Amino acid sequence: MNQAQINEILKLNEAFYEKAPFSNTRRSYWKGWGRAVEVISFNDHSTINVLDVGCGNGRFLRFLKERLPASGIKYTGLDNNGGMLKEARSNYPDGDFLTADILEKIPEGKFDLSVCFGVTHHIPGRELRDRFFHNIAETVKPEGYLIITFWNFDTKKAVEKLDGANDFLLGWDNTPDLKRYCHLYSDEEMTDIKKGLAGKGFSLISSFTEDASNIYFVFRKVDTIRS
């Protein structure tokens, strides 16, 4: 995939999220969030520093406050969709919601918990994906956690198969002019991602499938090894 193709895909997805009433379908919590939180522990933290990469309308902050009421939550959410960020800032004024191109640069703060839900399948090209996983790994402090999901979508529902391996265009609610790019990660690709994160000191402590075929990986950073 060349740079011109990548640029077109990024524009396509940006336009999709500007036009589709996506936030209306993102009100409830994902079941997998509960399963993921069950395997992580912040018993010795009075305040938890959280980074939500691709935060959308910010509902994960509400989930954390309900699920971990005894903990203070210092939340930073990143997204490039102005409409959803506006909604998030209005609904959750105690969160820090930043406009950011998460495929270019992620703040290098050290967080107790970094999460990325419903984003990885939108990243075009191996080089950009490698950079993204490297960058998000850099946000987690030692003994912190990283939670990432991969959407195992049904390729039969794609409206178009692209030239790249496992690259597709998916539609939205029978609206023909709304399309988004999605990459289906192979088992080999996910194994490579796990190996890359292991080289940065991350240990996989849980993996499961939940929420319309989302594959969850829950990692803990056990040391400060860097590649």
Summary of the structure (lengths in Angstrom):
residues: 227
radius of gyration: 17.0
end to end distance: 25.6
largest distance: 50.9
contacts: 686
relative contact order: 0.16
helix: 34%
strand: 32%
